[in-house]
C-alpha cells in the first residue's frame, strides 16, 4: 500500500492534513486526519503501520487535459508512429497529466485518416484517453494557426470515416457554428459517441445560439457527455464587442446554463489570468475546463518547430506562426496552467477541479479526475509552489526525468 500525506485536494475542498492510500491500481482511502473518524479509518487501513509525517506538500488528483497537440519535441499532428506520439505523452505525464486527449489540426483527409488510426491504437493501449480533431470544418476568417488552405466545407461522410477509424476514441471535433453543414456533422459526432466543440468561428450571436441549441438537443438523447464543449474560448473567434458581439457572450451564457463547457488556455499568454478568474466567477467551476493547447515545444527550449503543415517559432516561451505571427499553441504543462490560474485568484480546489474532474466529465470518465476511493490511482504530489514532486498513474510511479533526449532536428530545435 502506498501512503501519501499532505494537503489533499478533494472534490469538495482541501484537507489541511489528509492522507491518500493507494492499493494496487486503485485509491483505497482518502481521509481527513484532523477528524477523529478519518484518522481512525486511516490507522485501521494501515493495520498498525505508522503514518508518515506531514511535509507541507500538496496531494492532487492526476490532471486531465482534453486539448493537447504535443510536447517534449513531439507533435501529434506530425507523429508518423506511436513512439513519436508517446514522447509527447510522456512529457506531460511526468508533469502530472495522467489522462490526455491527443489533438490533431486541420490537415488533408489522407493525413487525418493516418493520424486517427495511429492514435486509436494508442487509445486502445490505454496510453491516451482519446482524440480531438481541431478541424478541418472551421472558419478561414478565424483560423488562427490552422492552415486556411486545408480548411474545407463540412463533410458528414469524412466525419463518419474518421469516427470509424477512431473506433470509439474520438472525443471532440471543433466546428464553426456559422457553417450550416456542421449541424449534420454534429449529429454524426453525437451518434458516434463524440462531442461537437464549437470554435474557430466568426459567427454572430444568432448563429452561435442556434448551433448550441441544436447540439443540446442532440445530447439530450444521451452521449459521452450531456454538454458540448467550446474550443479555447476567446481564442480563434470574433472578439466580444458591445456593438459587434460575436459568439463569446452566447458561449458563456450556455456554460452558465449548463449546456456547454468552455475550454480556457489559462497559461497567461492566450488569456490574461484575470479573464480566467472572471469566467470562473461567471460560469462556475463546472462550466469551464483548463487546457494547455500545448504543441511540440512544451517542456522544450525556444527554437523552430512544426504544427501540422505550419512552421512555428518559439521565442520567450511563446509559440507563433513563423510567417504570420498568430499564436500557434501553448508551451505550458497543465500543472503550469493550474499554477497561473491560482495565482490569478481562482481558489486552489476550483482550479484543480477545472483541470481534473471537470475534463474527466467531458470524457464521460468516472474512474479518473478525483481523489476518491475506487478511482484509478492517479495522483500528483507537488511542493507548496505547485511544482511536481511525484506522479503515480494507476499506482505506478512515473519517472520525472526524461529517459532519452528528444531529437534536435528542424522540427524540434533545442
Secondary structure, DSSP 8 states (H G I E B T S, - for coil): -EEEEEEEEETTEEEEEEEEEEETTEEEEEEETTSHHHHHHHHHHHTT-------S-EEEE-EEEEEE-EETTEETTT--SHHHHHHHHHHHHTTTEEEEEEEEES--HHHHHHHHHHHHHHHHTTSSSEEEEE-SS--STT-TTS-GGG-----HHHHHHHHHHHTT-EEEEEE-TT-THHHHHHHHHHHTT-EEEE-SB---HHHHHHHHHHHHHHHTT--S-SSEEESSTTTTB----SSS-TTHHHHHHHHHHTSEEEEE--SSSSS-HHHHHHHHHHH-TTSEEE---B-TTTTS-SEEEEETTEEEEEETTEEEETTT--B--B---HHHHHHHHHHTT--HHHHHHHTTHHHHHHHT-SSSSS--TTSB--EEEE-TTS-EEEEEETTEE--SS-SS----STTB--
